Amino acid sequence: MNYRTADSLHPSHPRHPVTLDDVRGAQKMLIGVSRVTAMEGSRHLTELVGSPVHFKCENLQRTGSFKLRGAYVRIAGLIAEERAAGVVAASAGNHAQGVALASSLLGVRSTVFMPQGAPLPKVAATREYGAEVRLHGQVVDETLAAAQDYARATGAVFIHPFDHADIIAGQGTVGLEILEQCPEVRTILVGVGGGGLAAGIAVAVKTLRPDVRVIGVQAAGAAAYPPSLALGHPVALENPSTMADGIKVGRPGDVPFKIVGDLVDEVRTVSEDALSSALLLCLERAKLVVEPAGAASVAALLSTPEQFTGPVVAVLSGGNVDPLLLQRILRHGMAAAGRYLSLRLRLADRPGALASLLAALSVLDANVVDVSHVRTDPRLGLTEVEVELHLETKGPQHCTEVATALREAGYTVMA
């Protein structure tokens, strides 16, 4: 689905809290700190869309996401007394690592609160970048409250992940790089959580190239911007839910919300299946490890490729994904792409029946991932057993061919 925002920037719009000069200043500040990340073409998506599609690879940024940009600009702007008091942040991953590294580079003490269930690799990376990590709460809201309490008690400066002008200016440097690397760009797609990255990109791009469409993408289960834009002010979701934890934000930030409303052309939503398929595509076709939030832009392209005018740049905002989560997501993505087939069959309860079935599957070139053999069930006849199979296939057509061939061979296929 897509939701249109307000009209794009026009000279009559009041001045925003972040300007092109702010973004350019941030770009100078980040020289030697953040990488100018690569722009990679995607032949597969180019064929789908019908015009060139490029990836802006912020998953290859230092700390694995764009978050270092804003965190460094924010902390670098602190006065001496504030730096002496240290900084504190709350995050489940990317912002935590960005604040930790930025603080270390600037010689500022940092404390980062993370949920108790945060992936161990992200916790370890945050510590290695130099932050003191404190695990608190089961959800980010509880962690955020603990960090704010710490700031009030100690005088440490709270570094918000998206709701500050300096953060937005830092993230906006991604937009400047896109225009430099792909000056012919017509459409930019970017994942949206709190809105800091989309707002920053929009300030940079719309000021210099108002003809370029900037499109935000949210996970359908955590899309706070559509209702907020419809009402004209930020509203909170009660229970945001998505695998894309990097954009799982229940309420837009006050500072980015105004900018997104004025400058971003539309905000679209994508399904969990689309996110899984996008992550799988990035891994298989582009050889890029991307987290679900980072693949939101690609998910939008896969969902409705005919709706975008190229050249298109899809921002891959991050690549910090827990290996265990990646394994589950890849399986989900393969299922969504028709690469997995689950079947239940009834067999005669006699020696060799299962071996014959597996031999038939081998001929059909379907790889058996898992087999469950049920012999005791009141639904089964005295001479029957039920077998549940999970198969790896070559795609939707192959799934149909396998099921059809088994039925023609006399097997009772239940699902």
N, C-alpha and C positions, 0 to 999 in steps of 0.2 A: 504494500500500500504506500501511497505517497501523500504528503500533506504540504500544501503550499504555505510559505511564510509571507511576511509582509513584503512590500516592494523593495527592490535593491537600492543601494545607496544613491542618493541624489543630492546635489548641492544644497537643497532645502532641508536635508536632515540635520538635526542638531549634532554637534561634535560628540563623538563617542569617547569613552575613557581611554581608548587605545587608538593611536593614529599610525599612519604609515611611518612617520618619523620615529615613533617609539619602536616599531618593528625593525627598522633599519639600524637604530641604535643597539637593539638587542643582537642583531646580526654581527655587528662589529665586536660586541662584548664576547660573543661566542667563538670568535676566531681562535683556533688552537684548542678549543674546549670540546665542542660538538663536531661530529663529522658532517661533511656535505654528502649525504647518503646517495647511493646509486639510483639511477632511473633505468629500469629494465623493461624491455618490450615483452608482450605476451602474444604469441602468434595465435594461440587457441582462442583467446578472448577477442583478438582483432578479427578473426573469422566470424565469431558470433555477432559482434557488434556491427561489423561492416566498415569499420574505420580503425585507425591505430589506437591501441590500448597500451598504456605504460603503467608500471608499478613504481611508486615512490617508496623506497625500501627503508622506512624508519625502523623496521625490525632488525636492521643491521647497524643501528645507532649504538653508541656507547650505552651500556646498561640494558640494551635490548629494546628500547622504545624512545619515543620523542620526548618523554617526560624530563630528561636531563636539561633540555633547552630552557623550559620555563623555570625549573627549580634553580638553575644557576643564575639566571637573570634576577629572580626574586631575591635570592640570598646575597648576591653581589651588590644589590641596591640598599642593603641594610647599613645603617650608620654604625660607628665603632661600638657604641654602648650596646646596641642590639646584638651585634656579632658576639660581644663578650658574654652575653646572657645565653647564647646558644640558640638552636632552633629545634622545633619538634614537629613531627608530622604523623599522620595516620594513613595507612595504606595496606592493601592486601598484596602489593607487589611492585608495579612499575613506578609509581610515585615514590615509594619507599626507597627504591634503588637510585632514582634520580636525585632525591634529596641527600642520600648518603654520599654519593660520589661528589655532587656539587659542594657539599659542606667540607668534605675532605680536601678538595682542590682549593678551597678558599680559606682553609685553616679554621673552620668554625665547628664547634662541638654539636653533634646532632643526636637526637633521640627519636626513634621511630617506633610507634605503636602498631602492632600487626595483630590480626585475629588469631586466636589460638589454633584454628584450623588452616592457617596459611600454608601453602605448599612449602615443604622443607627446602627445596632448592632456592626459592625466593628469599626465605629467611636467611639462609646461609650467605647468599649473594649480598644481601643488605648489610650483614655484619662485616663481610669482607671488604665492602666499600667504605667501612669506617664508622658506621652508626652503632649506637647502643640500641639493641632491639628489645622491646618489651611486648610480650604476648598478653593480650587482654581482650576478653569478649569473644562471642561466637560469630557476630556479624559486624560489618564495618561501622554501622551506626554506633555500636557500643565502643568500638575501638576509637572512633572519632571523638566521642564524649570524653574518654579517658585522656586522650591527647590534649584536648582543650582544658580539662581540669589541671593537667600537668603544667600547661602554659601559664594558667592563672596562678598556680602555686609557686612556680619557680621564676617567672619572668621570661622564660624562653619564648621566642617568636614562633607563633604557629604558622606553618607554611601550608596554605590551602592547595589542594591539587588542581583547582581550576578557577576558583572565584576570586581572582586578583588581577589587576591590570598588568603587572609585571609578568605574571605567569602567561597571560594571553599574548603579550608582546613576544615573549620567547618562543612560544609555539608558532607564532605567525611567521617565523623565519623559514618554516617548512614551505609556506606559500611563496616566499621570495625565491627559494631554490627551485621550485616547480616552474616558475616563469622563466628563470634563467636556463634551466635544463630542457624545457619543452615550451619554447615561446609560442608555438602554434596551438597550444592547448585550447580546447573549447569547453570541456567539462571536467570538473574535479569532484571526486567522490571521497568522502571522509567519514569514518565512524564517529558517532556522537555519544558521549556519556553525560558529563556535566556541561560540556560545550566549549571548553577552553581551546582545544585544537581547532575546531571548526570556526570559532570566532576569530582566532588569530589569523588563520588562512584567509578568511573572508575579508578582513581588514586589508591585508596586503594585496590580495588579488583584485578585489573589487575597486580599490582606489586606483590601481594601475591599469586594470583591464576589466572595466565594468561589463564587457560583453561575455566574459567567461562565466559559465554557470557553476555555482558551488552548491553541491547537494550533500546534505547530511544523511547518515544512515544509522538507524537504531535497531536493536533487537526488539522484536514485537512484544516480548514479555517484559521488557524494561524500557518502554518508550514513554518517557515523561514529557518530551518536547511537544508532540502533537496536541495533547489536551492543553498544555500550557500556552502554546501559540494561539490555540483557538480562543482561550479566555483572555489572553493579553497579559498574563502574569504567571510566574512559576507556580506550579502546583506539584504536590508530592504524590507519588504512587504508594499504595499501601504495601504491596508485596511484589516488588520487581523480581522477575525470575528469568534467568538466561545462563547458558554456559559461558557466555562472553563476559567474564567478570570485570574486564577492563572498562566496559561501558555499562556496567550494571549500577546505575546511579538513579536513586529514587526521586531526585528533584534537581532541575536545572539550576546552575549558579546564577545569582542575581546579575553579576557583571557580564558574563557571556550571553545571558538570555537576550538582553536588549540588542546586542550586536548580531546575534544569530537571527533574531526577528527582523532586523532591518536589512541584513546583507546576504544571508543564506537564502538561495532561491527556493529550496524545498527540503523537507525532511521526510525520508522514506523509512519504512520498517521492513525487516526481513525475518524469515522464520528460522527456527533452530536447524531444520534440515538444510536450508540454504547456507547457513553458517558452516555446518559440517562439510557440505559439498565444496564450499569455497576454500576451506582449509586444506582439504584433500587435493584440490586442483593446484593450489600453491605449492604443495609438497611434491606432487607427481610431475606436473608440467613445468613449473618454474624452479624446482629444487630449492624452495625457500620455506624455512620453518616459520610459521606465522601463528600467533595465538588467535582464538576465536574473535576477540574484539578487533584485532588487526585485519581480519579477513572480512569484516562487515562490508567494506566497499566492494570487494569482489563478489560477495553474496548478492548485492544489488544488481551487479552486472549480469550474473548468472540468472537471476530471477526474471528480468525484463530487458534483455540485451538490445532489443529494437528501439528502446525509448531514449537512447543516449546519443548525442551528437559528438563525434570525435574530431580531433584526437581527444581521448579520455585519459586522465591520470587518476589511478586508484591509489589512495594512500594506505600502505600497509603499516599501521601505526605501532605495532609491537610484535615481538617474537618470543616473549617469555611465557612459555607454556610448560606446565608440569608434565613430565614424561608419562605418568600414569593417566592423567587427564587426556593427553594426546592420544594414547592408545585407545581409550574409550571413544574419543571424538572421531578418530579415523574409522573405527568400526561403524559408528553411527553414519559417518559420511559415505562409507561404502554401501551401507544398506540403503541410504537415501538415493544413491546413484544407481541402484539396482545391481550392485556387485555382490550382494549377499542374498541367499535364498534360504528360508526356513520352511521345512516341510514336516508333516506328521503322516506316517504311513502305517497301514495294517499289514502284517506279514503272518504267514502260517508258522506256528510254533513247532518248527522241526530243524534238525541240524543242517547247517549250510544255507539257511534262508537269508541271514544277514550278509553272509559272504557273497551270495549271488547278487544281492542289491548293490553292495559296494562295487562289485565288478561291473554292473550295469552303469553305475555312475562314472566309473573310470572311462568307459567307452564314450560317455557323453561329455567327457573332458570337464567335469565339475569336481572341484577340489573339496574334500570333506574336511571341515574345520572341527566339528564336534558331533558326537553321536550319543543319544540317550536311549537306552533300551528298557522299556517298561513291560513287565510280565504280569504284574498283579494289579488289576484295575477292574472294578465291577462293570465297567462299560465294555470290556473285552470278552469275546467268546472263549470257551474252554481251550480252543486250539489256535488262539490268536495272540500275537504280541504287537505292541505299538513301538515304533521307532521314530524319534524326533531327530531330524538332521539339520545341521547348519552348514551350508555350502558356500564356497566362494565361486562366483561365476564371472562371465565376461561382460555382463550388462543385462538390461531388461529383456532383450530379445532372447538371450541365452537362457535366462530364467524361465521364460515361457516354453522354450524348446525342451528343457530338462523336465519340467512338470508334465508336458504333453507326452513325451517319450515314455515316462514312467507309467502313466495311465494306459498308454497303448500296449505296454509290456504286461499289463494285468495287475499292476499294483493299485491298491486303494489309497489314494492320496486324500488326506483329511484337510490339509491346509497348506 
